[in-house]
Amino acid sequence: MERLTSIFDLFGGIRPMARTLGESPSKVMAWKRAKHIPAQKQAEVLEKGIAAGIALTADHVVFPLGRPSDVANTITANPAPVACAPQDEAQRAGAGK
């Protein structure tokens, strides 16, 4: 399920989000530019957002601009098998030295 609304939109913008979290607007803007909320702040953002009546989930905090749409394309249901070449006699003999 993809979200079309970022966490910043759910808070009403950068300044309202900063006010709710007790952070400076420049710090919240830096999070938006970096496309992530620092791990040490994620629980606090989730807690304060829910307390403010915003319908947030952990997914919003981990993926503040929305889950990348190409995730489904990078994960394959049937990964290709990995082939390993057997060691020849010389390699086996040298392994114990």
C-alpha positions in Angstrom: 0.0 0.0 0.0 1.5 3.3 -1.0 0.9 6.6 0.7 0.6 9.8 -1.3 0.9 12.1 1.7 4.3 12.7 3.5 4.6 12.9 7.2 5.4 16.6 6.8 2.0 17.1 5.1 0.2 15.2 7.8 1.6 17.6 10.4 0.4 20.5 8.2 3.9 21.6 7.0 7.4 22.2 8.3 6.6 24.9 10.9 3.5 23.1 12.4 5.5 19.9 12.7 8.5 21.7 14.3 6.1 23.4 16.8 4.4 20.1 17.7 7.8 18.4 18.2 9.5 21.3 19.9 12.2 21.4 17.2 13.4 24.3 15.1 11.9 24.6 11.6 15.4 24.4 10.1 16.0 21.0 11.8 12.7 19.6 10.5 13.5 21.0 7.0 16.8 19.2 7.2 15.0 16.0 7.8 12.8 16.6 4.8 15.8 17.4 2.6 17.6 14.3 3.8 14.4 12.2 3.2 14.6 10.6 6.6 14.0 11.3 10.3 17.0 10.4 12.5 16.5 7.0 14.2 16.9 8.6 17.7 14.0 11.0 17.0 11.6 8.5 15.3 9.9 7.2 18.5 9.4 10.8 19.8 8.0 12.0 16.4 5.5 9.0 16.4 4.5 9.6 20.1 4.1 13.4 19.8 2.2 13.1 16.5 -0.3 10.6 17.9 -0.7 12.7 21.0 -1.5 15.7 18.7 -4.3 13.6 17.0 -2.4 12.9 13.8 -3.0 9.4 12.4 0.6 8.3 12.2 2.1 4.8 11.9 5.7 3.7 12.2 5.8 3.5 8.4 5.3 7.2 8.2 8.2 7.8 10.5 10.6 5.4 8.8 9.6 6.5 5.3 8.6 10.2 5.9 8.2 10.9 2.2 6.4 7.6 1.4 7.7 4.1 0.8 9.9 3.9 -2.2 7.8 2.7 -5.2 10.6 0.6 -6.6 10.9 -1.7 -3.6 8.6 -4.2 -5.1 10.7 -4.2 -8.3 14.0 -4.9 -6.5 12.8 -7.9 -4.5 12.3 -11.1 -6.5 10.1 -13.9 -5.5 12.5 -16.6 -6.9 16.1 -15.4 -6.4 18.6 -16.8 -8.8 20.6 -19.8 -7.5 24.2 -19.2 -6.5 26.8 -21.5 -8.0 30.1 -22.3 -6.2 33.0 -23.9 -8.0 34.5 -26.9 -6.1 38.1 -26.5 -4.9 40.6 -28.6 -6.8 43.1 -30.8 -5.0 45.8 -28.2 -4.8 43.5 -25.7 -3.2 42.3 -28.2 -0.6 45.8 -29.2 0.3 46.9 -25.6 0.8 43.9 -24.7 2.9 45.3 -26.4 6.0 48.7 -24.6 6.0 
